Amino acid sequence: MKGIGKTTLARLVCSRIYNKFEGVSFLENIGDTKHQEIIKFQKTLLNDVLKINHLALDEHHWYHNASLMRDKLRNKKVLLVLDDVKQKNQVTLLAGGRGGLLGRGSRILITTKDESLLDGLKVHHKFIVSGLGPTESLQLFGRYAVHDGGDDLEEGCDCEELFKNLVHYAGGLPSAIKTLGTCLFGRKKDQWGKLLEQLERNPILDWIEAYSENTDSFLQPHESVVEPCGESGGTPYDDKAYKGIRQMEIVVFGPVIGSIRSDYDHGGSLVRSARHGGSHEGKTITVTLDYPDEFLTSISGCTNTDLSIIQSLSIHSNRRTYGPFGDENGKRFSFHDKQIKGKKILGFFGKCDPYVNSIGAYIGPISHPYPFRTIGPFGNQDGNSWNDGKHADIWQIDVVFDSEVESISIIYDNDGHGTIPITHGEKGGGKFYSVRLAYPYEYLRSISGYLREHLGRLILQSISFNSNRRKYGPFGREVGIPFSGPSTGGKIVGFYGSCNRHLESIGAYLEPVSHRHHVRIVGPFGGNGGGPWDEGRHTGLRQIIIRCGTVMDSIKCVYDDNGTSSDGSKHGAGRGPYSHTIELDCANEYITSISGYLGQLREMYLVHSLTFRSNKRVYGPYGQEKGSYFSSPPNIGKIVGLYGRSDTHLDCIGAYFAPVFDHLNPANTVGPFGGGSGDPWDDGKHTDVQQIFLSYGVIIDGICCVYDKGKKSAHHGDRGGCSYTVCMTFLGLHRIG
């Protein structure tokens, strides 16, 4: 992981043990060095240890230098640091193969982002840099954000809570903490609060690209424009700038570009532009990007100067070129390399009618995706691989352990429902512990534990789960090789690993999370006109009143606050000809998503249409569905408040989402509990269970059930052993035989 402190820690180790060696060489930032470039590091190593400049090395055949280096170094006790290694052969070329280049007692310290690279190198000890904890993060942040004991802060500023909330988003990454502190040094408290507000709305804000040189960009808009390429005719279109582009749809009509349409990312939500050009029945090409890892970097193509239209387009990403689409026989154009170098496209604008006449772009700095994607896997990876994927959250983990970790069973959250327990490893006769998280306020942040080497393989000896509130474990013996995931600002949303009879290895998926993690802020969608309004957070919604015509004229909500009705204000003038009222049974029904359309009305960019979806039905659309489409992310909870901007019309709208608690929608199934062998059986769903017949001995031999209306299931298992019957009544249970 870049910026977590591997190089700094390696330097600290060197400073403490260097005097035990005859020579020390710290080869920093080896990175993507190719074979031909390895000679400079070979020279540095020899110079550091022997203190001799201008040694004669083969400049063209670097592999010939190994024997010379071995002759010079084989009697030297050397401490060699290979920093940021990305290829195994880099270690071989600089430290030697099986025989080695260095003398007896030498030590080689390797830093790398790729733990798997160390496999096969006969590494004696691995140490995973876990990042900084909350206290250390706060101390480092204060060193860069506050100088002279805080004399530069405003008088009376109580900033401890603000500090903690800001540092949360750095996830223990020293480089991110340093950049954030430097960015905020000398600024007013309201600017600190403004940045925190941005981070709360989108925890993957561009500042997490902690390697940006322009720290001012964190606090102010930083997009610029590439002027349109193409011809001058047509009607203007403008998609505005967003976080990035997910997908483009291009229609090629004969030899020309008939239309384009783009899907943008708006803090995790979708904004789909209107179709720019005519509704032609040509060939439709869809370019889907691997967002956020893949992003657009440029556009090129050809124009037809006689018709004043674009007749060819090529889409360039950081990974590949899509196209060309259309006819390339024309006047070529391309975004200027100097203007777009090191940036990505955030949105398009230009002219069209009825074809695409020109295209320009909003551009901004390349954001680095959330750095903590996965942790691990830790342990032996030779077993059968398993992967639970990503979920909304984690409710419960059951661990079976003895001398090693035997199995884990996880219940995930799925839109307010508990999933069926997913088990990895066999449930033996060991000790059992159930980790039950206080969902939604508690979440897992990292895992840690110990590995033991036995007969050439690593055994998962112990495991602990660390939440934002406490540590669960250790489960197993804390002896052997320790491992730990980084202390991040994110939460674990899924596990993966390998297992046979026992759990062999485990890793985790992480996602960023707001410091108010149980509430998610979506939007706003729309323009910047009008004045801001914010209804805050409530328990739920009871009523939504809308007035609309060609655009949304006003919106008013009645909220629920733990059983008490709370009236919101009307936002907008409310002069539209149509009125719509949504009545919700807040005890059983809640709004799960908001979508609609955005567009121009004279000089204003407004909300044209709204649709609300509940857990029971769809309300709307209200207004006219034209312009750019937007939608909140799926399965993120229920709306508990709205905010936005308005004047005579509704300029923009956003929403607060909170988790859906399971008492409204209990899980449909539990289990199955037991082994994975045998033939599957399933009695299906019924209204009730009237009787259960069991046959048993030292184990349960068989079971049969009688459901509502006397419907009897097949007998599952054997009929041997003792028998037992349970009869269900409305007054309770009693034994029949």
Stockholm file with secondary structure:
# STOCKHOLM 1.0

chainA/1-737         MKGIGKTTLARLVCSRIYNKFEGVSFLENIGDTKHQEIIKFQKTLLNDVLKINHLALDEHHWYHNASLMRDKLRNKKVLLVLDDVKQKNQVTLLAGGRGGLLGRGSRILITTKDESLLDGLKVHHKFIVSGLGPTESLQLFGRYAVHDGGDDLEEGCDCEELFKNLVHYAGGLPSAIKTLGTCLFGRKKDQWGKLLEQLERNPILDWIEAYSENTDSFLQPHESVVEPCGESGGTPYDDKAYKGIRQMEIVVFGPVIGSIRSDYDHGGSLVRSARHGGSHEGKTITVTLDYPDEFLTSISGCTNTDLSIIQSLSIHSNRRTYGPFGDENGKRFSFHDKQIKGKKILGFFGKCDPYVNSIGAYIGPISHPYPFRTIGPFGNQDGNSWNDGKHADIWQIDVVFDSEVESISIIYDNDGHGTIPITHGEKGGGKFYSVRLAYPYEYLRSISGYLREHLGRLILQSISFNSNRRKYGPFGREVGIPFSGPSTGGKIVGFYGSCNRHLESIGAYLEPVSHRHHVRIVGPFGGNGGGPWDEGRHTGLRQIIIRCGTVMDSIKCVYDDNGTSSDGSKHGAGRGPYSHTIELDCANEYITSISGYLGQLREMYLVHSLTFRSNKRVYGPYGQEKGSYFSSPPNIGKIVGLYGRSDTHLDCIGAYFAPVFDHLNPANTVGPFGGGSGDPWDDGKHTDVQQIFLSYGVIIDGICCVYDKGKKSAHHGDRGGCSYTVCMTFLGLHRIG
#=GR chainA/1-737 SS CTTSSHHHHHHHHHHHHGGGSSEEEEECCCBTCCGGGTHHHHHHHHHHHHCCCSCCCCSSCGGGHHHHHHHHHTTCCEEEEECSBCCHHHHHHHHCSSSCSSCTTCEEEECCSCGGGGTTTTCSCCCCCCCCCHHHHHHHHHHHHCCGGGTTSCTTCCCHHHHHHHHHTTTTCHHHHHHHHHHHTTCCHHHHHHHHHHHHHCTTCGGGSTTCSCGGGGTSCCCEEEEEEECSCSEEEECCCCSEEEEEEEEEETTEEEEEEEEEEETTEEEECCCEECCCCSEEEEEECCTTTSCEEEEEEEEETTTTEEEEEEEEESSCEEEEEECCCSEEEECCHHHHTTEEEEEEEEEESSSEEEEEEEEEECCCCCSCSEEEEEECCCSEEEECCCCSEEEEEEEEESSSEEEEEEEEEETTEECCCEEESCCCSSEEEEEECCTTTCCEEEEEEEEEEETTEEEEEEEEEEESSCEEEEEECCCSEEEECCCCSEEEEEEEEEESSSEEEEEEEEEECCTTTTCEEEEEEECSCSEEEECCCCSEEEEEEEEESSSEEEEEEEEEETTEEEECCCBSCCCCSEEEEEECCTTTCCEEEEEEEEEEETTEEEEEEEEEEESSCEEEEEECCCSEEEECCSSSCEEEEEEEEESSSEEEEEEEEECCCTTSSCCSCCCCCSCSCSCCCCCCCCSCEEEEEEEESSSEEEEEEEEGGGCBCCCEECCCSEEEEEEEETTEEEECC
#=GC SS_cons         CTTSSHHHHHHHHHHHHGGGSSEEEEECCCBTCCGGGTHHHHHHHHHHHHCCCSCCCCSSCGGGHHHHHHHHHTTCCEEEEECSBCCHHHHHHHHCSSSCSSCTTCEEEECCSCGGGGTTTTCSCCCCCCCCCHHHHHHHHHHHHCCGGGTTSCTTCCCHHHHHHHHHTTTTCHHHHHHHHHHHTTCCHHHHHHHHHHHHHCTTCGGGSTTCSCGGGGTSCCCEEEEEEECSCSEEEECCCCSEEEEEEEEEETTEEEEEEEEEEETTEEEECCCEECCCCSEEEEEECCTTTSCEEEEEEEEETTTTEEEEEEEEESSCEEEEEECCCSEEEECCHHHHTTEEEEEEEEEESSSEEEEEEEEEECCCCCSCSEEEEEECCCSEEEECCCCSEEEEEEEEESSSEEEEEEEEEETTEECCCEEESCCCSSEEEEEECCTTTCCEEEEEEEEEEETTEEEEEEEEEEESSCEEEEEECCCSEEEECCCCSEEEEEEEEEESSSEEEEEEEEEECCTTTTCEEEEEEECSCSEEEECCCCSEEEEEEEEESSSEEEEEEEEEETTEEEECCCBSCCCCSEEEEEECCTTTCCEEEEEEEEEEETTEEEEEEEEEEESSCEEEEEECCCSEEEECCSSSCEEEEEEEEESSSEEEEEEEEECCCTTSSCCSCCCCCSCSCSCCCCCCCCSCEEEEEEEESSSEEEEEEEEGGGCBCCCEECCCSEEEEEEEETTEEEECC
//
